[in-house]
Structure formats: C-alpha cells, structure tokens
C-alpha cells in the first residue's frame, strides 16, 4: 500500500469536489482529489445537460406540430428517435470532454483513483492501493438514484435518468414514477417525441411547488397534454417478457386498468453517496439518513461528541440543495475552510432558486409558500399576490398563454419574500426575482424598475401590483410581525 500524507483530501471529483479543490489549493499545494468513478460530473453526464438536449428536441417537434395555430401548415412531422438520441449523446459527450479537459489542469500526482473509506477520522484507504492521512477532509461524493423495492419487479426494464441517455432509440412506451423535477422534464420530453406515457406519483406532490394554488394550475395544465396522477393508486407492477405490466386506478374514471410499457422510469429521488465511506470510523455525528451533521454556512461537520470536526461536506452528498449552482458554491466554501482550518469563515449562501424546464416552466424563488407561512407563523404577516398568463399580452402573441404565478411579501415592511412561478420562460423571471430577493428589495422598489412593452415581464408587474395592493404597511404592523412567532 502506498502511503500519502497531505494537508487536504477531497473525496469526489464532481462539481462540488472540483470547486473545493480549486478553493483549497489557494491555501496549500498539498491537496489530493480522490475519485472512485468516472470523471465528468453528474450534470454533464446524466443530469442538466443531456436532459436539456432531449427537451430541446422535444420542443422542436412540439413547435412544428403546433405551427398550425399561427396559420403555418407543416404536414407529416416525423421524429427519428435514433437521430434524436445520437445528437443527445454527441453533444453530451462534448460537454463531458470539456470537463475532462479542465481536469488536466489538476496535476496527475494530485489525483487518486479508487473508492475511499475512513479507517480513522484522519485516515482514508483508497481502493486496495493507497493510504491517505489528511489534516482536513472534504466529502463531495454526490448522489445516486433511489427507488422503492416494489419497482424491482420490472427487472432490467427498470431505468433511471442515468440510463435514458444511453438509449440508441426511443421506446414506444414508458411509465414514469415520480412527478418531480426529473420525472416531469423527461416525461414531457418523451411524450412530445412520440413516446406513449403515463406519470404516477404518491402523496400529491408536483414539481417543486408547495403553494396549492400554483400546484393545481400546473396539474390541470400538464394533464391537458399527457397523463399525470400525483397521487396514484398503483396496485401491481409485474414483468411479462420484455414488458412492464402496471395495474392502476385511472385518475378520473376510477376504472382499474392494466397496461404494458417498455420501461419503468424511476424518478423517485436520489440518495447521498455516503453509505460506502465507512463513516462509522470517521467519528462524525450522523442524522437519521446516515448523513453527517453540518453547519450550512461553513459546511463543517460535527463529531459524535458534538465537537466541531476537521471534516467538511459539500454538494449532493449533504442532501440539502441538490442543484449545480449550490454544489459549486458549497464546494468553494468547504474547500476554503478546509484549507484555512482551524480558522473558519461563514460562506455567503444565496437565496434558494430552482427552475424546472418543462413547458410551461416551473420555478421557485425563496423558501416557498409553505415555509414562509410556517416561518411567519399565524400572525398574518404574509401577503400574497398573483397573476395569470392566460390573457397576458405577449404570452397570447406567442400562443404560450398558460400558467399562474404567486408572489409573497411581508406586511409592515413590504419586503419581497419569494415566489412560485408557472408559466412561459420562467427561467428568466425567476432570476430577476432571485436578484431582487438577494438585494432585499421591497415590492415598491421592484415596481419602480423599468418595464418594457410588450414583454412577458409585464405579467410579473401585474403580479407585483396585486401583491402591493394586498400589503398592509406601517410601523405598527411591522412591530407586531417581528414580535409574534409561529402559532401566535
């Protein structure tokens, strides 16, 4: 076994790990990056980028079929599934190659290949070939798809998003389980590319929405295009030859149906890759999911005796915010603090921002309706405004006039607090609103900004006007809101 003694060891070379390595190197030249799988990041290989490539193809097919609404006749739209998947793979591989090229900037001697496990709080074994003793350690091992055991009946016809992008051809039919971000993005894309589809959920959740009004709007809109049941009653999952056979109660009719699908696509969440790290030897305190407890501003873990640890955790591995921009930010904070340890600095955490690339798009800014309502308690401090896109001018022009947004602010101060958005091109409005929230702008200040005509953002202005009209302003209300707590 080779022996290595270093200042900082980073486990995992994904987005968070690479960000941590660059930050740590500003403090020391003695930094190693350990990777047990393929280089290339989840985003580039099986996440953000290949999914958007599939969605782009689906949008092209949908726009061609929908052109008649503008008086443009396009007959015989044909989806060449093999060509679609060939382009997805080609461009995906290009994105991965760029990541691999960036890895060349990391000296070869600072990269160790193999799965790492804790042997002691400061010692790791990597594969069967290297012992690494480190002053500080960053865990950035990412996550992997997970699913309930009942799906195992589908055998090799059970796939995840990791598998979809390896298809050479589009299947005839897919049953998607999980109407969250991944399930809705891939489900709608596959439907628009001609794949027969049903989407099943549990408990009524849909995408990232917590506001029931917005969720219901999205539910109704998606069901106009393809079948989605956020609270499905699935009775059996069986395997018959090359088919997955699913027996379920149809949402509207109440009939019990049995249908055959080529694949069962599990989009039911991801689990952090910490269960194979030998954390029982790390001395770290773990939560009920087996994830190390940590401070979200420093990313420092805690020992099981409640003392601060020399170990930090970043990215999907900590199960907090599984998004690329959060992984980059967390990696930077964790790497910086690992490098300057025992000194620590609280990193700046940006306001929550999430975008789902369905059509219409879904987005959340801030903590969301349910969390804000809980945080502000029962003192009626939360003001709500909304705007529909059904009659919004620019949306009507583009024939994309579907969707609803809900905006939140605090009575008394008039400060904008967040939003849940469902409508055309919400990726852009979500950024505007996240910047406003980051700057702690009031609703009045936001309305004083320039608004061009005709643009979709005029729909946002309508929502802000509605929010402003519902606000109760004044120092007495502000004081009351600050004093009362949850349940008051």
Protein Blocks (a to p, Z undefined) as FASTA:
>chain_A
ZZdddfbdcehjbfklmmmmmmmmmmocbdcdddfbdchijklmmmmmmmmmmmmmmmmm
mmmmmmmmnopacehiacdfklmmmmmmmmmmmmmmmmmmmmmmpcfklpccdddddfbf
kbccehjlbccddfbdcddebpaddddfklmmnmmmbccfklmmmpfbdcfbdcdehjaf
klmmmmmmmmmnopacddddehhiacjbfblklmmmmmmmmmmmmccdfbbcdfbdcdeh
jbccdddddfklopacddddfbdcdfebccddfklnopmmnopacdfkopacddfklopa
cdfkopacfbdcehjlnomagcfklmmmmmmmmmmmmmmocbdcdddddddddddfbdcd
dddehjbjklmmmmnomnopaccddddfklgmklmmnopagcdddddddehjlpafbdcd
ddehklmmmmmmmmmmmnopafklmmmpccddddfklmmmmmmmmmmmmpccdjklmmmm
mmpcghZZ
